Amino acid sequence: MVTIDSRYNERHLLPPLCDILRESGADHKVFFGSYNTEDDLELLKSSGFRSYHAYPSLRSKEKFLAVFDYLSNFSHITAVHLSIWTSNIDADMAVAIASFIARTKTLRRLFLSSRPEDAYLLTAHECWATVVSSLNLNRSLRELQVDKVRLNDKGVKGLALAVASSRCIRSVHFIPCRQRDASVFIQALGETLDDNYSLLNLSIECYMEKEVSKQWFAIAEVPRRNAGVVALAAYFANGVRFDRDCAHSLEQVWRSPSLLEELVETSGLDNDVAMAWIRRRLATIEDMDVFMRLAGVVKERIQCLPLPPGDSRLQLDDLDEYCLRMVRRYLTLRDIKADDPTSIA
């Protein structure tokens, strides 16, 4: 991969260069850095641009909207960084950004930042709330950073709920515009984040009062727990450990797209190879006898007590392998109460 760093007064040379690279089939081997709003729209077609940085104003609104009309069509743009002053965002721009976030299937990193002026603009709250609400419709985002974006309490809570309910976002960094925003964000997360098995990194950059910091400490345990689940799953997948906690973790990872993606990435293997490897390891606990041993229900195999004479009801050990596998599809190790309640997260 070759990186070409062009200065502002050299950007006009990029369109013909991109054409040459595209015609020769080498455009995927060259990286130009970030696409900027001031660049020619044709440059968006070049796979040499992987990210889009915009610092729009209402004066450049028309070009900004034109870029967002095209942006979701280009799968090579995987990162978007928007830095918009409070007075420079309006409803049209907010709708364009929100529509892109909701439609895109390839966006991995999103950075939203603002530098609030002294003027209090109610419309800015509404605009940013429109952008934040679109996160609920996105299924591709992996990393989110929100930096001093002006939101009211409802908007901050909406941001927290979008993060908590996401099955794809793995990393979140929040820099609140007001100190109160941190409290609202943390309180909303505290009510919903416990069921999240996607988030692996969560950070807030602000001063916290004592009570808020206590809540924050409890919330921060969730991404630590999720990271621990991935680590235990890796132990089982690698054959290092064969116990209840690690087997349960692998089951949990398999049901959580974000954690599964993390496990595949950290394995160092090709995606298809890693997925096949994980499936093989999961297959080792599909057998009901093995499952029950891991759960601590039996020592060797399932063996039910004889039924009274005349009672012809089927028992668990009467089921054939196919039936047992069907039962296992709806049964996980977490469904079976452990002797040690802390053994499984």
N, C-alpha and C positions, 0 to 999 in steps of 0.2 A: 504494500500500500504506500503510495506516494502522496505527501501532503504539500499543497501549493498554497502559500500564505500570500494573499494579494492585499496591497494597500488600497485605501479608498480611491486614490487617483488612478489605480490600475484596474478597477473593477470592469471598465468598459472592454477590456481585453478578454474577459471570461466567456462571453457568448460564442465567439468564433472558436475558441479553444475547446469548449464543451461540444460543439458540433463535430470537430475533428476527432475527439475522443470517442464520441458516440458512433460515428461512422466506422471507426477502426475496431469497435467492440472493446475498448479499454477504459470506458468511463467508470466502470465499477472498481478500477484499480487506483483511482485518483480521488483524493479528498480535498475539497476546497474550504472546509470550515462551515460557517453558518451562512444561510441565505438571509439577506436583509431586505426590508421593505423597499429600499431605494433601488435594489437590483432589478434587472429586466425580468419580466414574468417568465420568459422562455427558459431562464436558468433553472426554474423549478423542475423541469423535465430531466435535468442531469442528476444521476445518482451520486455524483460527487458531493452533493449537499445532503447532509444527514440531519441537520437541525435548522430551525428558523428562529431568528432573533428579531423582535420588533419593539421599537420605541415610538409608537404612533402618537400623533396629535390630530386634532380635528381637521387641521389643514391637509394632512396626508390621509384622511379618512377614505377617500375614493380608492386609492391604491391599496390600502390595507384591506378593504372589503373585497377587492378583486383577488388579492392573494388568497384570502380564506375561501373564496368560491372554488379555487383550484386545489387547495392544500390537501384535502382528504383523498384526492385522486392519485397522490404520489406516495407509494408505500415506503420509499426510501427516506422520507422525512419522519424520523422517530422521536425527535425532541423539539419542543416548542418553548421559547422563553419570551414572555410578554411583560414588558415594563411600561405601565401606563399611568401617567399622572392623573389624579382624581378628576381634574377638570377636563381631561382629554378623552374620557370615555362617555359614550352615549348609548342609547337603546339599540341602534342599528349595529354598532360594533359589538355590543354584548351578545346580541342574538347571533351574529356571525361566528363569534368565538364558541358560544354554547352549541351551535349547530355542528361545528367541526368536532368538538369534543365528543358529542353524542354519536356522530357518524363514523369517526375514524376507527379503523381496525388495526392500525399499526403504530399509533402513538404510544411510546413507552415512558417518556419523561416530560413532565409539564411543570413549568415555573411561572407563577403568577406573582407579579410584584407591582407595588404602587408607592408613590411618595406623596402622602396626603398633604395638601396645602392648608393654610389657615382657614380658608373658606369651607363652610359646612354645606355640602351638596347632597341633598336627599336623593337626587337621581343616581348618584354614584353608588349608594347602598343598593338600590334596586337593580342597577346594571350588574354589579358584582354578584348579587344574589342569583341573577339569571345564569351567570357563568358557573357558579358553584353548583346550582341545581342540576346542571348537565352532567356532572360527575356520576350521578346515579345511573346514567344510561351508558356509560363507558365500560367496555369489557377488555381493554387492552393496556391501560395505564399501569405502570409498575412503580414509578417514583413521582411524588407530588411535593412541590414546595410552594407555600403561600406566604408572601412577605409583605406585611403591612397593608394588606388589602382592606379597604374601608367597608366593613359590614356592620349591620346592626345585630342585636342579640339573636334575632330569628335567623339571619344569614349565617352567623357563626355556628349556631346549633345545626343548621342544615349542612354545613361543612363537616362537622363532627359526625353526623349521622351517615353522610356519604362515605366517609372514611371507614366507619365501623361496619357498614353493610357491604363494602366492596369485597369481592372475591378475587381481585387481581392486584390491588395496590399493596406493595410490599414495604415501601419506605415513605414516610411523611415527615416533613420539617415545617413547622408553623412558627412564624414570627408575627405575633398579634399587633394590630394597629393601636389598640388600647389595652391597658392592664386588665380591664374588665373582660376583654375578649378571651383572655387565657382562662379565667374562671369559668365562663360560660362554656368554652370548648371542652375543658376538662370535666365539668359536671355532666355534659351531654355524653361524652365518651364513657364516663363511669357507669352510665345507665345501660349502655348497649355493647360495649367492646368485648365483654367476656366471651361472647359466642364467636368472636372473630378468629379464624384460623388462616389468615392471609398475611397479616402485618408482621414484619420482622424488624422494623426499625421505626421508632417514633420519637421525635424530639421537639421541644418547644423552647424558643429562645426569648426569655423574658424573666423579670423578677416575679417571684411568687410569694404570697403571704403564707404563713405557717399552715393554716387549714387547707389551703389549695395545694400546697406541696405534699401534704399527706395523701390527698386524693390522687395526685399525680403519681406518687410512688406506687400506689395500687394499680393504676392504669398501665404504668410502664412495665409491670410484671407480665402483661399479655404478650407483647412481642418477644420478651425473654422466654416465656413459655413456648411460644411457637418455634423459636430458634432451637430450643431444647428438643422439641418434637422431631424436628428435621435431623438433629444430631443422633438421637436414639434410632430413628428410622434408618439412618446410614449405617449404624452399628449392625442392625439386623440384616440389611441388604448386603453388607460386606461379609456376613457370616462371623462377625466378631462376637456378637452376643445372640443367644436364642432364648429369650425370656419374655414374660408377659408384657412388660413395659415397652420393650423395643418392638415387639410384634404389633402391639396396639398403636404405637407411633407410626409404623409403616402403613397400617390401615387408615389412620387419620390423614396421613400425607396423601395417600391415594385418592381420598375423597376431597382434598383441598387443592385446587389447581395451582394456587400461588406457592404452597409449600412443595408440591410435586415439582414445579418448575425449578425451585431453589435446589432441591435434592439432585435433580438432573444436572443443573449447572455446576454444582459443587463436586459432582462425581468425576468431572474431567473427561467424560466419555461423549461420543457422538450421541445426539438426541435419540435416535432410533435404537442404538445399542443400549443406552441407559434405560430406556423404557422397557425393552425386552428383558433386561437384567432384573428390573424391579418386579415385573410380572412373574418371572420365574420364582423369585423369593416369596411373593404373595401366594403362589400356588402351593408352597410348602405348608401353609397353614389353612388351606381349604379343606383338608381332611378333618372330619368332625372329631375323631379321636385326638389328633394333634391339637386341634383348637381347644378341646376340653382339658387337655393336659396343661396347655399354656395358661388357661383360665384358672387352673387349680381345682377344677371340679372332680377330675378323676386322676388316678396315678398312672394307669396304663391305657385302658380303653373303656368305652361306654358299655355298661352291662346293667340292665334293669332287673329289678326283683321279679320273680315269676308272678303272673296274675292268678287270682283264685280260679278254681275250676269253673268252666262255663263262661268266663270273661274273655271275649275274643278281640278286645280293643288293641289297636296297634300301639306299640311302645317305640321309644326312640331307637332302640337297637334293632327293631324290625325293619327300619327304613333302609332302602338300598342306597347306593352311592349317589345316584342322581337326585333322589329326594333330599338326602343330607346336604348336597351342594346347594339345592334350592333354599333350604333353611338357612344355610350360611350366608346367602346373599342378603338376608335381612337381619343378621346377627353379627355384632362385633364384640370384641373383648370388653369394650366400655359398658356393654349391656349387662355384663355379669359382675355382680358386686364383689370387690376384692376384699380379702381379709385385712389388708392394709389400705385404708381409704386414700392414702397419699401416694400410692404406688403408680397411679395413672392420672395424668393431668386432665 
